[in-house]
Every structure is written in structure tokens, then in C-alpha cells.
Amino acid sequence: MMSVRRLLVILVFLPWTINAQELEADAPLADNIPAQSSPTPIENVLPTSEDMPKEGFRESVYPDIPAFFVPKTVIYQIYNGQTNDLLQTPEAQSLMQNLTTYAKYYQAPWYFLNFTQILGERHPFKVRYFTKQEDFQSALVALSGDESFHQRTDFITVQEADGEVVLYLYGVTNPLRREQLLRRQGFIQFATIAMPTLPMLLRDGFSLYFEDIHLHIDIRQIIRNRTFYKNITSVPALYTLSTDERGEEYYTFSDDARYAWLLIHYLYSAYSLEKDALPDVSWEFQYLLTELEYIVPEEETLLAVIQANNALLAERLDGFFAQDIQIVLREHLGNTKNHHQAYLAGMQLFEQEDFIGARKLFLEAAFSLEEYYQPRYAIARIALYDLASLRTQEQALREELESFVDPKPAELQSKLEALEEQIARQTLEARYYLNEAKILIEHHLKYGDISDTVRQEMEEFHARILRFYETDATLSPESAYGAMPSGDEGSDRY
């Protein structure tokens, strides 16, 4: 039997559990979307469409990453619970495909490492899948002897008795939540196998950073991480310097992954819509990753290399900030808009008919949390409002053209063609985001633990979206606070 201590070594990578109710917050895609509503259907609520409007997305790639970066393809095998039987179900095939894709994103910040050489001819990464949550929990109890695992609701990476690092998961009906957990714990497994010397602070921080992988971005691009600090109200010390029984100093890092994620968010994703370039600290952080030791020399122990990497990380972080890290991260926590604040600010600009500014803020809110439907509806509203203006211009131009006998003036014909292209783009954007909002509303209505008031509002906006589909309606100016969904500080996360 695996010792409790060994299992907890893996557990400490993700120190808090997630409420079981949160795991059931979304539903599969509804199949009643009108045919004209989405040029490219969205699978599993993951935005993979190449037709998705790209404006507003971060273009930055990891500092110094080569254009020809090609990640290693990692193969996974899914086992039926604790048996040695491979699962061949559609669910298992989907899990294998998604994990293989996510593993490519995991490698990008470490583009300078040769993962083909590191992993060699290693057999596929091992995943144990349990259909029922109670079977998953019972397996963990049997492995560790710890009865508290009967309450475990999060996926987990476990080192089994033979030394194999295995990802344990179970059937979560909510596809959004399932993929978030899969991306996060998938990185824990990948890092434990491929980069065992990585400081835990970075391992924990990157695990939550990678939770926001969006498959529409290139592997080389820095992930547009959410800015959502629901449960971060203060910033503790990230590490302390201690002395062992031999008088040797060593660093101990915080075991709370939220603060580790906040650090990564600052170093990579402290992003402003007004800034096109990454800050210098991002380049310094990328260089730090190259300085860490990833191979354990024969004369050294794994623990010794980890401690050396911890010391280097602490030293470099002090150098990056040139002041107390806690102060910098507290300021970052206060200055960065979260999705809720960005949405409310966008509503104010919409009220003032500053649609360009409002759209930027709604985009920021929409891609801070992939499950947040309100800003997606708002982006579509702006597109529909613009369509009303464009169609008025189009009608006027057509009437002007009709006043001429053939041949029609070439300049007016060109203007009409340009207007038609704009109308097509705006129509695509409106329908794309309306469809995303519709899908998310249907998820929350079916599986969300929501109040009667919120449910009534969701049903109202769902009906509005269906009316837009049926009538291809455009909008006239009206109050943002009556036309838009209310801001919602809730989330499925944490």
C-alpha cells in the first residue's frame, strides 16, 4: 500500500479541494441552435473556431521562443479504474486527444528543453479513469489509508507503489469544469515526470496558469489568463528562509497555489489593452527558467537540486522586484481589473455610447473567464447596434446608386462593396458571441446552483437571443443597465 506521506507529497501540489457542487455547474451543448446562428458550431464549449473574431486577443509570445518551436507529442493511455484494462470508449479517446494537445502547450515556456531527449522512449503517460466519483474516492483511500479522501472532489496526480506518476480522474458531467481540472492536473503530472526539479512555487502557479488554455491561440502565445481573484484578499510571504539541523539554510515556499498563480499572472500576464509589449520582468522571468537545473547529476540528489533551484528562484525574484514581493503583488492585485469590474466599466461606456471602449472591456471580461456569458452577450449587442448603422448607410447608398443610369459610378460601387464586407464581419461577430452566450446560459440553467432571480434573468436573455436568431433583429440605443445582463461576481471556480 502507498504510504500516506508519499501520496501527500503529490497532494501538496494542489492544497485545497473544490466544492462538489461546483463540479456540476455546466451542461453538454444543446442541439437546438438554429442553423443560421453559428457558422462554426462550438464543441464542448471550448472556443476552437478559426472564424472567431481575433481582435482584442493578446499577440505576445513567450520571450525568445523560436518561430519553429515544435513540441514533443506526448502519448497517453487511459485505464479503467484500478485495473490494467485500457479504456476504448469515446470518453477515453476524447481525454487522450485533449491531454496530448494540452501537453504541447505545457512545453512552450520551456522551449529551450529537449523533451524528446528528456522523456526518451518512455512509455505513454498513465491515466486512471473512474466513471463514478465514489469509486475514485475509494481508490484514493485504499492507496493512502486516509479516510479524508472520501471527500475528494478534485482530480489528482498520484505516485503509485511502482513509482509511476499517474493522473486519477473521474466522470465530471460539466465539460467546462472537466477541462479546467484536466488542464491543471495534466500539467502537474507532466511537470512531475518531465521536470521533477521544478520549484513547487512554479509548478503550482503554472498548473493554474495552464487551466486557461484556449485552443484558438497558437502554442507559442502567452495564455490570456483570467484576472479573477475571488478568494485572494491578501498576499502572504511567498517563501521563507529556514535552517536545517545541520545549520544549512534552505527556502520553503508557500503551498497555496493561488498565490503561486498570482505570481505567474504578474510575471507573464500582467497585461493592459494599452500595451503591446511584454514588460521587462517577463523577459527576466523567461531567462530565469533557462537558469534552473532540470537534470539531476549523478553526484547529486533530487532534493539537493530542488533546494538549489529554490534558492535561485528566491534570489532572482528579489532581483526582479527590487522590493518586497508582497507589496508588488498586492498592488497588482488591486490595480488589475477582474472580469466583474471590467464588465461593469464596459456597461458605463456603453451607456455613454462609447462602443469602442466598451467592446474592449467586454472582451477583457469575456476572456478572463470562459464560463462568463454576460460580456459575450454584450459584445454581440454592440455588433448588432453597429449593424443597424451600417444597414442604414447601405440603404442610403443603394438609393443613391439607383438615381444613376448605367453605368453606375465606380466609386459608389466600391463603397457599397466595402459596406457589405463590414456588414458580413459584424454579422459573424454578433452571431458567434450570441451563440456562445446562448450555450453558456443553457449550461447554467440546466446545472447551475443559481437563485430564482438569476434564473429568471438568464431565461429572459435566452429568449432575447432566440428572437435575434429568428428575426435577425438590429438594435436601437437604450440604457445599458436595462439592455444588458446584470454583473455577476460568481463563478464556478474556487
KALIN-V148280 format. One record per residue. N is the residue number from 1. D_LAST is the distance of its C-alpha to the last C-alpha in whole Angstrom. Layout:
BEGIN
[[N & D_LAST] [N & D_LAST]]
END
This chain:
BEGIN
[[1 & 32] [2 & 29] [3 & 28] [4 & 25] [5 & 26] [6 & 26] [7 & 23] [8 & 21] [9 & 22] [10 & 20] [11 & 17] [12 & 17] [13 & 16] [14 & 12] [15 & 12] [16 & 9] [17 & 8] [18 & 6] [19 & 8] [20 & 11] [21 & 11] [22 & 8] [23 & 10] [24 & 13] [25 & 12] [26 & 15] [27 & 19] [28 & 21] [29 & 23] [30 & 26] [31 & 29] [32 & 31] [33 & 31] [34 & 34] [35 & 36] [36 & 36] [37 & 33] [38 & 31] [39 & 34] [40 & 31] [41 & 29] [42 & 25] [43 & 25] [44 & 21] [45 & 20] [46 & 20] [47 & 22] [48 & 25] [49 & 28] [50 & 31] [51 & 32] [52 & 28] [53 & 29] [54 & 29] [55 & 30] [56 & 27] [57 & 25] [58 & 25] [59 & 28] [60 & 28] [61 & 28] [62 & 28] [63 & 30] [64 & 34] [65 & 32] [66 & 35] [67 & 36] [68 & 37] [69 & 34] [70 & 34] [71 & 31] [72 & 32] [73 & 31] [74 & 29] [75 & 30] [76 & 28] [77 & 29] [78 & 27] [79 & 28] [80 & 29] [81 & 27] [82 & 29] [83 & 32] [84 & 34] [85 & 34] [86 & 32] [87 & 31] [88 & 32] [89 & 30] [90 & 29] [91 & 25] [92 & 26] [93 & 28] [94 & 25] [95 & 23] [96 & 26] [97 & 26] [98 & 23] [99 & 22] [100 & 26] [101 & 25] [102 & 22] [103 & 24] [104 & 26] [105 & 23] [106 & 22] [107 & 26] [108 & 26] [109 & 25] [110 & 28] [111 & 31] [112 & 33] [113 & 33] [114 & 35] [115 & 32] [116 & 35] [117 & 37] [118 & 34] [119 & 33] [120 & 37] [121 & 38] [122 & 35] [123 & 34] [124 & 31] [125 & 28] [126 & 27] [127 & 24] [128 & 24] [129 & 23] [130 & 23] [131 & 23] [132 & 22] [133 & 19] [134 & 21] [135 & 23] [136 & 21] [137 & 20] [138 & 24] [139 & 24] [140 & 22] [141 & 24] [142 & 27] [143 & 26] [144 & 25] [145 & 27] [146 & 24] [147 & 23] [148 & 19] [149 & 19] [150 & 19] [151 & 16] [152 & 14] [153 & 12] [154 & 11] [155 & 14] [156 & 16] [157 & 19] [158 & 22] [159 & 25] [160 & 28] [161 & 31] [162 & 33] [163 & 31] [164 & 29] [165 & 25] [166 & 24] [167 & 21] [168 & 20] [169 & 18] [170 & 19] [171 & 19] [172 & 16] [173 & 18] [174 & 15] [175 & 16] [176 & 14] [177 & 11] [178 & 14] [179 & 15] [180 & 12] [181 & 11] [182 & 15] [183 & 15] [184 & 13] [185 & 15] [186 & 18] [187 & 18] [188 & 18] [189 & 21] [190 & 23] [191 & 23] [192 & 24] [193 & 27] [194 & 28] [195 & 27] [196 & 27] [197 & 28] [198 & 25] [199 & 23] [200 & 20] [201 & 19] [202 & 20] [203 & 18] [204 & 15] [205 & 15] [206 & 16] [207 & 14] [208 & 11] [209 & 14] [210 & 16] [211 & 12] [212 & 14] [213 & 18] [214 & 20] [215 & 23] [216 & 25] [217 & 25] [218 & 27] [219 & 26] [220 & 28] [221 & 26] [222 & 23] [223 & 20] [224 & 19] [225 & 15] [226 & 13] [227 & 13] [228 & 10] [229 & 10] [230 & 8] [231 & 7] [232 & 10] [233 & 13] [234 & 16] [235 & 17] [236 & 18] [237 & 21] [238 & 20] [239 & 23] [240 & 26] [241 & 29] [242 & 31] [243 & 34] [244 & 35] [245 & 38] [246 & 40] [247 & 39] [248 & 37] [249 & 35] [250 & 31] [251 & 28] [252 & 25] [253 & 21] [254 & 18] [255 & 16] [256 & 13] [257 & 11] [258 & 10] [259 & 13] [260 & 15] [261 & 13] [262 & 14] [263 & 18] [264 & 18] [265 & 17] [266 & 20] [267 & 22] [268 & 22] [269 & 20] [270 & 21] [271 & 23] [272 & 25] [273 & 26] [274 & 30] [275 & 30] [276 & 31] [277 & 31] [278 & 28] [279 & 29] [280 & 31] [281 & 28] [282 & 27] [283 & 30] [284 & 30] [285 & 27] [286 & 28] [287 & 31] [288 & 30] [289 & 28] [290 & 32] [291 & 33] [292 & 31] [293 & 33] [294 & 31] [295 & 34] [296 & 35] [297 & 39] [298 & 41] [299 & 42] [300 & 39] [301 & 36] [302 & 32] [303 & 31] [304 & 34] [305 & 33] [306 & 29] [307 & 30] [308 & 32] [309 & 29] [310 & 27] [311 & 30] [312 & 31] [313 & 27] [314 & 27] [315 & 31] [316 & 30] [317 & 27] [318 & 29] [319 & 32] [320 & 29] [321 & 28] [322 & 32] [323 & 30] [324 & 27] [325 & 24] [326 & 22] [327 & 24] [328 & 24] [329 & 20] [330 & 20] [331 & 22] [332 & 20] [333 & 17] [334 & 19] [335 & 21] [336 & 19] [337 & 18] [338 & 15] [339 & 15] [340 & 16] [341 & 18] [342 & 20] [343 & 20] [344 & 22] [345 & 24] [346 & 25] [347 & 26] [348 & 28] [349 & 30] [350 & 30] [351 & 32] [352 & 34] [353 & 35] [354 & 34] [355 & 32] [356 & 32] [357 & 30] [358 & 28] [359 & 27] [360 & 26] [361 & 24] [362 & 23] [363 & 22] [364 & 20] [365 & 18] [366 & 18] [367 & 18] [368 & 15] [369 & 13] [370 & 14] [371 & 13] [372 & 15] [373 & 18] [374 & 20] [375 & 21] [376 & 22] [377 & 24] [378 & 25] [379 & 26] [380 & 28] [381 & 30] [382 & 31] [383 & 33] [384 & 34] [385 & 36] [386 & 37] [387 & 39] [388 & 41] [389 & 42] [390 & 43] [391 & 45] [392 & 47] [393 & 48] [394 & 48] [395 & 51] [396 & 53] [397 & 53] [398 & 54] [399 & 57] [400 & 58] [401 & 59] [402 & 61] [403 & 63] [404 & 64] [405 & 67] [406 & 66] [407 & 65] [408 & 62] [409 & 61] [410 & 59] [411 & 57] [412 & 56] [413 & 55] [414 & 53] [415 & 51] [416 & 51] [417 & 49] [418 & 47] [419 & 46] [420 & 45] [421 & 43] [422 & 41] [423 & 41] [424 & 40] [425 & 37] [426 & 35] [427 & 36] [428 & 34] [429 & 31] [430 & 31] [431 & 31] [432 & 28] [433 & 26] [434 & 27] [435 & 26] [436 & 23] [437 & 22] [438 & 24] [439 & 22] [440 & 19] [441 & 20] [442 & 22] [443 & 18] [444 & 17] [445 & 20] [446 & 20] [447 & 17] [448 & 15] [449 & 14] [450 & 16] [451 & 19] [452 & 22] [453 & 23] [454 & 20] [455 & 21] [456 & 25] [457 & 24] [458 & 22] [459 & 26] [460 & 28] [461 & 26] [462 & 26] [463 & 30] [464 & 31] [465 & 30] [466 & 32] [467 & 35] [468 & 34] [469 & 35] [470 & 38] [471 & 39] [472 & 38] [473 & 38] [474 & 38] [475 & 37] [476 & 39] [477 & 37] [478 & 36] [479 & 33] [480 & 30] [481 & 28] [482 & 30] [483 & 30] [484 & 26] [485 & 23] [486 & 21] [487 & 18] [488 & 15] [489 & 12] [490 & 10] [491 & 8] [492 & 7] [493 & 4] [494 & 0]]
END
